[in-house]
Amino acid sequence: MALTIDKDRCPLLRVCPVGAISQDGHSLPVIDSGKCIECGKCTKYCGMQAVYKR
């Protein structure tokens, strides 16, 4: 199940223990599904519920 970032609600995300979330310059963070271990830390950290499973 892939994690997705809602671009209208996205805060800066720096909580991933395996470095699956990256951000270049002023772009929105992106989750690398190949690195993601689905620990759920990003979904718990995001108070705006911008990261979710689909």
C-alpha distance matrix in Angstrom:
0.0 3.8 6.7 9.6 13.3 15.7 18.7 21.2 20.4 19.5 21.7 22.1 19.5 20.9 19.4 16.9 18.5 17.3 18.1 14.7 16.0 18.9 21.4 24.4 27.4 27.0 23.6 20.6 18.3 15.5 12.4 12.5 9.1 11.6 13.1 10.5 10.8 8.7 12.2 12.0 15.4 14.6 13.5 16.7 18.9 18.3 21.0 20.3 16.7 15.9 12.5 9.9 6.3 6.2
3.8 0.0 3.8 6.4 10.1 12.8 15.4 18.3 17.7 16.5 18.8 19.1 16.6 18.3 17.4 14.9 17.1 15.8 15.8 12.2 12.9 15.6 17.8 20.7 23.7 23.3 19.9 16.9 14.7 11.8 9.0 9.4 6.6 9.9 11.4 9.0 10.5 8.7 12.3 11.7 14.4 12.9 12.3 15.9 17.4 16.4 19.4 18.4 15.1 13.5 10.2 8.5 6.0 6.1
6.7 3.8 0.0 3.8 6.9 9.9 12.7 15.4 14.4 13.0 15.1 15.5 13.2 15.2 14.4 12.5 15.2 14.5 14.1 10.8 10.6 13.5 15.5 18.6 21.4 20.7 17.5 14.2 11.9 9.6 7.1 9.0 7.5 11.2 11.6 8.7 10.5 8.1 11.0 9.5 11.7 9.5 9.0 12.7 13.9 12.7 15.7 14.8 11.7 10.0 6.6 5.6 4.7 6.5
9.6 6.4 3.8 0.0 3.8 6.5 9.1 11.9 11.5 10.4 13.2 14.1 12.7 15.4 15.3 14.1 17.3 16.8 15.6 12.3 11.0 13.1 14.2 17.1 19.5 18.3 15.0 11.6 10.2 8.4 7.4 10.1 9.6 13.4 14.0 11.6 13.9 11.7 14.2 12.2 13.6 10.7 10.0 13.8 14.3 12.2 14.9 13.2 10.5 7.9 5.6 5.7 6.4 7.2
13.3 10.1 6.9 3.8 0.0 3.8 5.9 8.7 8.1 6.7 9.7 11.0 10.2 13.5 14.1 13.7 17.4 17.3 15.5 12.7 10.3 11.8 12.1 15.0 16.9 15.2 12.2 8.6 7.8 7.3 7.9 11.4 12.0 15.7 15.6 13.4 15.9 13.8 15.5 13.1 13.6 10.0 9.7 13.2 12.8 10.1 12.7 10.6 8.8 5.4 4.6 6.9 9.2 10.4
15.7 12.8 9.9 6.5 3.8 0.0 3.8 5.5 5.6 6.1 9.8 12.1 12.4 16.0 16.8 17.0 20.7 20.9 19.1 16.4 13.8 14.9 14.4 17.0 18.2 15.8 13.0 9.6 10.1 10.5 11.6 15.0 15.6 19.3 19.4 17.1 19.5 17.0 18.5 15.7 16.1 12.5 11.5 14.6 14.2 10.8 12.3 9.3 8.1 4.6 6.3 8.1 10.9 11.5
18.7 15.4 12.7 9.1 5.9 3.8 0.0 3.8 5.6 5.4 9.1 11.2 12.4 16.0 17.7 18.1 21.8 21.9 19.5 17.1 14.0 14.1 12.7 14.7 15.3 12.6 10.0 7.1 8.9 10.0 12.3 15.7 17.0 20.5 20.6 18.8 21.6 19.6 21.1 18.4 18.3 14.5 14.2 17.1 15.9 12.6 14.0 11.0 10.9 7.3 9.3 11.7 14.4 14.9
21.2 18.3 15.4 11.9 8.7 5.5 3.8 0.0 3.8 6.0 9.3 12.3 14.1 17.9 19.4 20.4 24.2 24.7 22.4 20.3 17.1 17.3 15.7 17.5 17.5 14.3 12.4 9.9 12.0 13.6 15.8 19.3 20.5 24.0 23.9 21.9 24.4 22.1 23.2 20.1 19.8 16.2 15.4 17.7 16.5 12.8 13.1 9.6 10.5 7.7 10.8 13.1 16.2 16.7
20.4 17.7 14.4 11.5 8.1 5.6 5.6 3.8 0.0 3.8 6.6 10.1 11.6 15.4 16.6 18.0 21.8 22.8 20.7 18.9 15.7 16.4 15.2 17.7 17.8 14.9 13.3 10.2 11.4 13.4 15.0 18.7 19.9 23.4 22.8 20.5 22.6 20.1 20.6 17.4 16.8 13.3 12.4 14.3 12.9 9.2 9.3 6.0 7.3 5.1 8.7 11.4 14.9 16.2
19.5 16.5 13.0 10.4 6.7 6.1 5.4 6.0 3.8 0.0 3.8 6.7 8.1 11.9 13.5 14.8 18.6 19.5 17.2 15.7 12.2 12.8 11.6 14.3 14.7 12.2 10.6 7.2 7.9 10.3 12.1 15.9 17.5 20.8 19.9 17.8 20.1 18.1 18.6 15.8 14.7 11.0 11.2 13.2 11.3 8.0 9.5 7.2 8.2 5.3 7.7 11.2 14.6 16.3
21.7 18.8 15.1 13.2 9.7 9.8 9.1 9.3 6.6 3.8 0.0 3.8 6.1 9.6 11.5 13.7 17.3 18.7 16.4 15.7 12.1 12.5 11.3 14.1 14.1 11.9 11.3 8.4 8.5 11.7 13.3 17.0 19.0 21.9 20.4 18.4 20.5 18.8 18.5 15.8 13.9 10.5 11.5 12.6 9.7 7.1 8.5 7.7 9.6 7.8 9.7 13.4 16.8 19.1
22.1 19.1 15.5 14.1 11.0 12.1 11.2 12.3 10.1 6.7 3.8 0.0 3.8 6.6 9.4 11.5 14.9 16.2 13.6 13.5 9.8 9.8 8.6 11.5 11.7 10.4 10.2 7.9 7.0 10.5 12.2 15.5 17.9 20.4 18.5 17.0 19.3 18.2 17.8 15.8 13.4 10.3 12.4 13.4 10.2 8.8 11.0 11.1 12.4 10.5 11.2 15.0 18.1 20.6
19.5 16.6 13.2 12.7 10.2 12.4 12.4 14.1 11.6 8.1 6.1 3.8 0.0 3.8 5.9 7.8 11.3 12.7 10.5 10.4 7.2 8.4 8.8 12.3 13.5 12.9 12.1 9.4 6.9 9.3 9.9 13.0 15.2 17.6 15.3 13.6 15.6 14.7 14.2 12.4 9.9 7.0 9.8 11.0 8.1 7.6 10.8 11.5 11.8 10.2 9.7 13.2 15.9 18.7
20.9 18.3 15.2 15.4 13.5 16.0 16.0 17.9 15.4 11.9 9.6 6.6 3.8 0.0 3.8 6.0 8.8 10.5 8.4 9.7 7.3 8.4 9.6 12.9 14.3 14.6 14.2 12.1 9.2 11.2 11.2 13.5 15.8 17.5 14.6 13.4 15.0 14.8 13.8 12.9 9.8 8.2 11.7 12.2 9.2 10.2 13.4 14.7 14.9 13.8 12.7 15.8 18.1 21.1
19.4 17.4 14.4 15.3 14.1 16.8 17.7 19.4 16.6 13.5 11.5 9.4 5.9 3.8 0.0 3.8 6.3 9.0 8.3 9.6 8.3 10.7 12.7 16.2 17.9 18.1 17.4 14.8 11.7 12.8 11.7 13.8 15.3 16.9 13.8 11.9 12.7 12.3 10.6 9.9 6.5 6.1 9.7 9.7 7.4 9.6 12.8 14.8 14.4 14.0 12.2 14.7 16.6 20.1
16.9 14.9 12.5 14.1 13.7 17.0 18.1 20.4 18.0 14.8 13.7 11.5 7.8 6.0 3.8 0.0 3.8 5.6 5.4 6.3 6.4 9.5 12.4 15.9 18.3 18.9 17.6 15.1 11.5 11.5 9.5 10.8 12.1 13.3 10.0 8.4 9.3 9.6 8.5 8.9 6.6 6.5 10.1 11.0 9.8 11.6 15.2 16.8 15.6 14.8 12.2 14.2 15.3 18.6
18.5 17.1 15.2 17.3 17.4 20.7 21.8 24.2 21.8 18.6 17.3 14.9 11.3 8.8 6.3 3.8 0.0 3.8 5.8 7.9 9.4 12.1 15.2 18.4 20.9 22.0 20.8 18.7 14.9 14.7 12.3 12.7 13.6 13.9 10.2 9.2 9.0 10.4 8.6 10.3 8.3 9.6 13.0 13.3 12.5 14.9 18.3 20.2 18.9 18.4 15.7 17.2 17.8 21.1
17.3 15.8 14.5 16.8 17.3 20.9 21.9 24.7 22.8 19.5 18.7 16.2 12.7 10.5 9.0 5.6 3.8 0.0 3.8 5.6 8.4 10.8 14.4 17.3 20.3 21.7 20.2 18.3 14.5 13.4 10.9 10.1 11.2 10.7 6.8 7.0 7.6 10.1 9.6 11.8 10.8 11.4 14.7 15.8 15.2 17.0 20.7 22.0 20.5 19.4 16.4 17.7 17.8 20.6
18.1 15.8 14.1 15.6 15.5 19.1 19.5 22.4 20.7 17.2 16.4 13.6 10.5 8.4 8.3 5.4 5.8 3.8 0.0 3.8 5.5 7.2 10.7 13.5 16.5 18.1 16.7 15.1 11.4 10.7 8.9 8.6 10.8 10.8 7.4 8.0 10.1 11.9 11.9 13.2 11.8 11.2 14.7 16.2 14.9 16.1 19.8 20.8 19.7 18.0 15.4 17.4 18.0 20.6
14.7 12.2 10.8 12.3 12.7 16.4 17.1 20.3 18.9 15.7 15.7 13.5 10.4 9.7 9.6 6.3 7.9 5.6 3.8 0.0 3.8 6.5 10.2 13.2 16.5 17.6 15.5 13.5 9.8 8.0 5.5 5.0 7.2 7.9 5.1 5.3 8.4 9.9 11.0 11.9 11.4 10.2 13.2 15.5 14.7 15.3 19.1 19.5 17.9 15.9 13.0 14.7 14.9 17.2
16.0 12.9 10.6 11.0 10.3 13.8 14.0 17.1 15.7 12.2 12.1 9.8 7.2 7.3 8.3 6.4 9.4 8.4 5.5 3.8 0.0 3.8 7.0 10.5 13.5 14.2 12.1 10.0 6.2 5.5 4.5 6.3 9.2 10.9 8.8 8.2 11.3 11.7 12.5 12.3 11.3 9.0 12.0 14.4 12.9 12.9 16.6 16.7 15.6 13.3 11.1 13.6 14.7 17.1
18.9 15.6 13.5 13.1 11.8 14.9 14.1 17.3 16.4 12.8 12.5 9.8 8.4 8.4 10.7 9.5 12.1 10.8 7.2 6.5 3.8 0.0 3.8 6.8 10.0 11.3 9.6 8.5 5.3 5.4 6.6 7.8 11.4 12.7 11.0 11.4 14.7 15.4 16.3 16.1 14.7 12.2 15.3 17.5 15.6 15.1 18.6 18.4 17.9 15.2 13.7 16.4 17.8 19.7
21.4 17.8 15.5 14.2 12.1 14.4 12.7 15.7 15.2 11.6 11.3 8.6 8.8 9.6 12.7 12.4 15.2 14.4 10.7 10.2 7.0 3.8 0.0 3.8 6.5 7.5 6.2 6.0 4.4 6.3 9.1 10.8 14.4 16.0 14.7 14.9 18.3 18.5 19.4 18.6 17.1 14.1 16.9 19.1 16.7 15.6 18.7 18.1 18.2 15.1 14.6 17.7 19.6 21.3
24.4 20.7 18.6 17.1 15.0 17.0 14.7 17.5 17.7 14.3 14.1 11.5 12.3 12.9 16.2 15.9 18.4 17.3 13.5 13.2 10.5 6.8 3.8 0.0 3.8 6.3 5.7 7.7 7.6 9.0 12.1 13.2 16.9 18.1 17.1 18.0 21.5 22.0 23.0 22.4 20.9 17.9 20.6 22.8 20.3 19.2 22.0 21.1 21.5 18.3 18.0 21.1 22.8 24.2
27.4 23.7 21.4 19.5 16.9 18.2 15.3 17.5 17.8 14.7 14.1 11.7 13.5 14.3 17.9 18.3 20.9 20.3 16.5 16.5 13.5 10.0 6.5 3.8 0.0 3.8 5.6 8.5 9.7 12.0 15.3 16.8 20.5 21.8 20.7 21.3 24.7 25.0 25.7 24.8 22.9 19.9 22.4 24.3 21.5 20.1 22.5 21.5 22.5 19.4 19.8 23.1 25.3 26.7
27.0 23.3 20.7 18.3 15.2 15.8 12.6 14.3 14.9 12.2 11.9 10.4 12.9 14.6 18.1 18.9 22.0 21.7 18.1 17.6 14.2 11.3 7.5 6.3 3.8 0.0 3.8 6.6 9.1 11.9 15.5 17.7 21.0 23.0 22.0 22.1 25.4 25.1 25.8 24.3 22.6 19.3 21.3 23.2 20.4 18.4 20.4 19.0 20.3 17.1 18.2 21.7 24.1 25.4
23.6 19.9 17.5 15.0 12.2 13.0 10.0 12.4 13.3 10.6 11.3 10.2 12.1 14.2 17.4 17.6 20.8 20.2 16.7 15.5 12.1 9.6 6.2 5.7 5.6 3.8 0.0 3.8 6.6 8.8 12.5 14.7 17.9 20.0 19.6 19.5 23.0 22.5 23.7 22.3 21.0 17.5 19.3 21.8 19.4 17.2 19.5 17.8 18.5 15.0 15.7 18.9 21.1 22.1
20.6 16.9 14.2 11.6 8.6 9.6 7.1 9.9 10.2 7.2 8.4 7.9 9.4 12.1 14.8 15.1 18.7 18.3 15.1 13.5 10.0 8.5 6.0 7.7 8.5 6.6 3.8 0.0 3.8 6.5 10.0 12.9 15.7 18.3 17.7 17.0 20.3 19.5 20.6 18.9 17.8 14.2 15.7 18.2 16.1 13.8 16.1 14.4 14.8 11.3 11.9 15.2 17.6 18.8
18.3 14.7 11.9 10.2 7.8 10.1 8.9 12.0 11.4 7.9 8.5 7.0 6.9 9.2 11.7 11.5 14.9 14.5 11.4 9.8 6.2 5.3 4.4 7.6 9.7 9.1 6.6 3.8 0.0 3.8 6.8 9.8 12.7 15.2 14.2 13.5 16.7 16.1 17.2 15.8 14.7 11.2 13.3 15.9 13.9 12.3 15.3 14.3 14.1 10.8 10.4 13.6 15.7 17.3
15.5 11.8 9.6 8.4 7.3 10.5 10.0 13.6 13.4 10.3 11.7 10.5 9.3 11.2 12.8 11.5 14.7 13.4 10.7 8.0 5.5 5.4 6.3 9.0 12.0 11.9 8.8 6.5 3.8 0.0 3.8 6.5 9.3 11.8 11.5 11.0 14.6 14.2 16.0 15.1 14.8 11.6 13.5 16.6 15.4 13.9 17.3 16.2 15.1 11.8 10.3 12.7 14.0 15.3
12.4 9.0 7.1 7.4 7.9 11.6 12.3 15.8 15.0 12.1 13.3 12.2 9.9 11.2 11.7 9.5 12.3 10.9 8.9 5.5 4.5 6.6 9.1 12.1 15.3 15.5 12.5 10.0 6.8 3.8 0.0 3.8 6.0 8.8 8.3 7.3 10.8 10.6 12.7 12.3 12.5 9.9 11.8 15.0 14.4 13.6 17.3 16.6 14.8 12.1 9.5 11.2 11.7 13.4
12.5 9.4 9.0 10.1 11.4 15.0 15.7 19.3 18.7 15.9 17.0 15.5 13.0 13.5 13.8 10.8 12.7 10.1 8.6 5.0 6.3 7.8 10.8 13.2 16.8 17.7 14.7 12.9 9.8 6.5 3.8 0.0 3.8 5.4 5.6 6.2 10.0 10.9 13.4 14.0 14.6 12.7 14.7 17.8 17.5 17.1 20.8 20.4 18.4 15.8 13.0 14.0 13.6 14.9
9.1 6.6 7.5 9.6 12.0 15.6 17.0 20.5 19.9 17.5 19.0 17.9 15.2 15.8 15.3 12.1 13.6 11.2 10.8 7.2 9.2 11.4 14.4 16.9 20.5 21.0 17.9 15.7 12.7 9.3 6.0 3.8 0.0 3.8 5.4 5.0 8.2 8.9 12.1 12.9 14.5 13.1 14.4 17.6 18.1 17.9 21.4 21.0 18.4 16.3 12.9 12.9 11.6 12.6
11.6 9.9 11.2 13.4 15.7 19.3 20.5 24.0 23.4 20.8 21.9 20.4 17.6 17.5 16.9 13.3 13.9 10.7 10.8 7.9 10.9 12.7 16.0 18.1 21.8 23.0 20.0 18.3 15.2 11.8 8.8 5.4 3.8 0.0 3.8 5.8 8.4 10.5 13.4 15.2 16.5 15.7 17.4 20.3 20.7 20.9 24.6 24.4 21.9 19.9 16.5 16.6 15.0 16.0
13.1 11.4 11.6 14.0 15.6 19.4 20.6 23.9 22.8 19.9 20.4 18.5 15.3 14.6 13.8 10.0 10.2 6.8 7.4 5.1 8.8 11.0 14.7 17.1 20.7 22.0 19.6 17.7 14.2 11.5 8.3 5.6 5.4 3.8 0.0 3.8 6.4 9.2 11.2 13.3 14.0 13.5 15.9 18.3 18.4 19.1 22.9 23.3 21.0 19.3 15.9 16.4 15.4 17.2
10.5 9.0 8.7 11.6 13.4 17.1 18.8 21.9 20.5 17.8 18.4 17.0 13.6 13.4 11.9 8.4 9.2 7.0 8.0 5.3 8.2 11.4 14.9 18.0 21.3 22.1 19.5 17.0 13.5 11.0 7.3 6.2 5.0 5.8 3.8 0.0 3.8 5.5 7.9 9.6 10.8 10.5 12.4 14.9 15.4 16.2 19.8 20.3 17.8 16.4 12.8 13.1 12.1 14.3
10.8 10.5 10.5 13.9 15.9 19.5 21.6 24.4 22.6 20.1 20.5 19.3 15.6 15.0 12.7 9.3 9.0 7.6 10.1 8.4 11.3 14.7 18.3 21.5 24.7 25.4 23.0 20.3 16.7 14.6 10.8 10.0 8.2 8.4 6.4 3.8 0.0 3.8 5.5 8.5 10.1 11.1 12.6 14.5 15.7 17.1 20.5 21.5 18.8 18.1 14.4 14.0 12.7 15.2
8.7 8.7 8.1 11.7 13.8 17.0 19.6 22.1 20.1 18.1 18.8 18.2 14.7 14.8 12.3 9.6 10.4 10.1 11.9 9.9 11.7 15.4 18.5 22.0 25.0 25.1 22.5 19.5 16.1 14.2 10.6 10.9 8.9 10.5 9.2 5.5 3.8 0.0 3.8 5.4 8.2 9.0 9.5 11.6 13.4 14.5 17.7 18.5 15.6 15.3 11.6 10.7 9.3 12.2
12.2 12.3 11.0 14.2 15.5 18.5 21.1 23.2 20.6 18.6 18.5 17.8 14.2 13.8 10.6 8.5 8.6 9.6 11.9 11.0 12.5 16.3 19.4 23.0 25.7 25.8 23.7 20.6 17.2 16.0 12.7 13.4 12.1 13.4 11.2 7.9 5.5 3.8 0.0 3.8 5.7 8.1 8.9 9.7 11.6 13.6 16.6 18.2 15.6 16.0 12.5 12.2 11.6 15.0
12.0 11.7 9.5 12.2 13.1 15.7 18.4 20.1 17.4 15.8 15.8 15.8 12.4 12.9 9.9 8.9 10.3 11.8 13.2 11.9 12.3 16.1 18.6 22.4 24.8 24.3 22.3 18.9 15.8 15.1 12.3 14.0 12.9 15.2 13.3 9.6 8.5 5.4 3.8 0.0 3.8 5.5 5.3 6.3 8.6 10.2 13.0 14.6 11.9 12.7 9.5 9.2 9.5 13.2
15.4 14.4 11.7 13.6 13.6 16.1 18.3 19.8 16.8 14.7 13.9 13.4 9.9 9.8 6.5 6.6 8.3 10.8 11.8 11.4 11.3 14.7 17.1 20.9 22.9 22.6 21.0 17.8 14.7 14.8 12.5 14.6 14.5 16.5 14.0 10.8 10.1 8.2 5.7 3.8 0.0 3.8 5.5 5.2 6.0 8.6 11.5 13.7 11.9 12.7 10.1 11.1 12.4 16.1
14.6 12.9 9.5 10.7 10.0 12.5 14.5 16.2 13.3 11.0 10.5 10.3 7.0 8.2 6.1 6.5 9.6 11.4 11.2 10.2 9.0 12.2 14.1 17.9 19.9 19.3 17.5 14.2 11.2 11.6 9.9 12.7 13.1 15.7 13.5 10.5 11.1 9.0 8.1 5.5 3.8 0.0 3.8 5.4 5.1 6.1 9.7 11.0 9.4 9.3 6.9 8.8 10.9 14.4
13.5 12.3 9.0 10.0 9.7 11.5 14.2 15.4 12.4 11.2 11.5 12.4 9.8 11.7 9.7 10.1 13.0 14.7 14.7 13.2 12.0 15.3 16.9 20.6 22.4 21.3 19.3 15.7 13.3 13.5 11.8 14.7 14.4 17.4 15.9 12.4 12.6 9.5 8.9 5.3 5.5 3.8 0.0 3.8 5.6 5.5 8.3 9.3 6.7 7.8 5.4 6.2 8.6 12.3
16.7 15.9 12.7 13.8 13.2 14.6 17.1 17.7 14.3 13.2 12.6 13.4 11.0 12.2 9.7 11.0 13.3 15.8 16.2 15.5 14.4 17.5 19.1 22.8 24.3 23.2 21.8 18.2 15.9 16.6 15.0 17.8 17.6 20.3 18.3 14.9 14.5 11.6 9.7 6.3 5.2 5.4 3.8 0.0 3.8 5.7 7.4 9.8 8.2 10.3 8.9 9.7 12.0 15.6
18.9 17.4 13.9 14.3 12.8 14.2 15.9 16.5 12.9 11.3 9.7 10.2 8.1 9.2 7.4 9.8 12.5 15.2 14.9 14.7 12.9 15.6 16.7 20.3 21.5 20.4 19.4 16.1 13.9 15.4 14.4 17.5 18.1 20.7 18.4 15.4 15.7 13.4 11.6 8.6 6.0 5.1 5.6 3.8 0.0 3.8 6.1 8.9 8.6 10.0 9.2 11.4 14.2 17.7
18.3 16.4 12.7 12.2 10.1 10.8 12.6 12.8 9.2 8.0 7.1 8.8 7.6 10.2 9.6 11.6 14.9 17.0 16.1 15.3 12.9 15.1 15.6 19.2 20.1 18.4 17.2 13.8 12.3 13.9 13.6 17.1 17.9 20.9 19.1 16.2 17.1 14.5 13.6 10.2 8.6 6.1 5.5 5.7 3.8 0.0 3.8 5.4 5.4 6.5 6.8 9.5 12.9 16.1
21.0 19.4 15.7 14.9 12.7 12.3 14.0 13.1 9.3 9.5 8.5 11.0 10.8 13.4 12.8 15.2 18.3 20.7 19.8 19.1 16.6 18.6 18.7 22.0 22.5 20.4 19.5 16.1 15.3 17.3 17.3 20.8 21.4 24.6 22.9 19.8 20.5 17.7 16.6 13.0 11.5 9.7 8.3 7.4 6.1 3.8 0.0 3.8 5.5 7.9 9.5 11.6 15.1 18.0
20.3 18.4 14.8 13.2 10.6 9.3 11.0 9.6 6.0 7.2 7.7 11.1 11.5 14.7 14.8 16.8 20.2 22.0 20.8 19.5 16.7 18.4 18.1 21.1 21.5 19.0 17.8 14.4 14.3 16.2 16.6 20.4 21.0 24.4 23.3 20.3 21.5 18.5 18.2 14.6 13.7 11.0 9.3 9.8 8.9 5.4 3.8 0.0 3.8 5.4 8.3 10.5 14.3 16.5
16.7 15.1 11.7 10.5 8.8 8.1 10.9 10.5 7.3 8.2 9.6 12.4 11.8 14.9 14.4 15.6 18.9 20.5 19.7 17.9 15.6 17.9 18.2 21.5 22.5 20.3 18.5 14.8 14.1 15.1 14.8 18.4 18.4 21.9 21.0 17.8 18.8 15.6 15.6 11.9 11.9 9.4 6.7 8.2 8.6 5.4 5.5 3.8 0.0 3.8 5.5 6.9 10.6 12.9
15.9 13.5 10.0 7.9 5.4 4.6 7.3 7.7 5.1 5.3 7.8 10.5 10.2 13.8 14.0 14.8 18.4 19.4 18.0 15.9 13.3 15.2 15.1 18.3 19.4 17.1 15.0 11.3 10.8 11.8 12.1 15.8 16.3 19.9 19.3 16.4 18.1 15.3 16.0 12.7 12.7 9.3 7.8 10.3 10.0 6.5 7.9 5.4 3.8 0.0 3.8 6.5 10.2 12.1
12.5 10.2 6.6 5.6 4.6 6.3 9.3 10.8 8.7 7.7 9.7 11.2 9.7 12.7 12.2 12.2 15.7 16.4 15.4 13.0 11.1 13.7 14.6 18.0 19.8 18.2 15.7 11.9 10.4 10.3 9.5 13.0 12.9 16.5 15.9 12.8 14.4 11.6 12.5 9.5 10.1 6.9 5.4 8.9 9.2 6.8 9.5 8.3 5.5 3.8 0.0 3.8 7.2 9.7
9.9 8.5 5.6 5.7 6.9 8.1 11.7 13.1 11.4 11.2 13.4 15.0 13.2 15.8 14.7 14.2 17.2 17.7 17.4 14.7 13.6 16.4 17.7 21.1 23.1 21.7 18.9 15.2 13.6 12.7 11.2 14.0 12.9 16.6 16.4 13.1 14.0 10.7 12.2 9.2 11.1 8.8 6.2 9.7 11.4 9.5 11.6 10.5 6.9 6.5 3.8 0.0 3.8 6.5
6.3 6.0 4.7 6.4 9.2 10.9 14.4 16.2 14.9 14.6 16.8 18.1 15.9 18.1 16.6 15.3 17.8 17.8 18.0 14.9 14.7 17.8 19.6 22.8 25.3 24.1 21.1 17.6 15.7 14.0 11.7 13.6 11.6 15.0 15.4 12.1 12.7 9.3 11.6 9.5 12.4 10.9 8.6 12.0 14.2 12.9 15.1 14.3 10.6 10.2 7.2 3.8 0.0 3.8
6.2 6.1 6.5 7.2 10.4 11.5 14.9 16.7 16.2 16.3 19.1 20.6 18.7 21.1 20.1 18.6 21.1 20.6 20.6 17.2 17.1 19.7 21.3 24.2 26.7 25.4 22.1 18.8 17.3 15.3 13.4 14.9 12.6 16.0 17.2 14.3 15.2 12.2 15.0 13.2 16.1 14.4 12.3 15.6 17.7 16.1 18.0 16.5 12.9 12.1 9.7 6.5 3.8 0.0
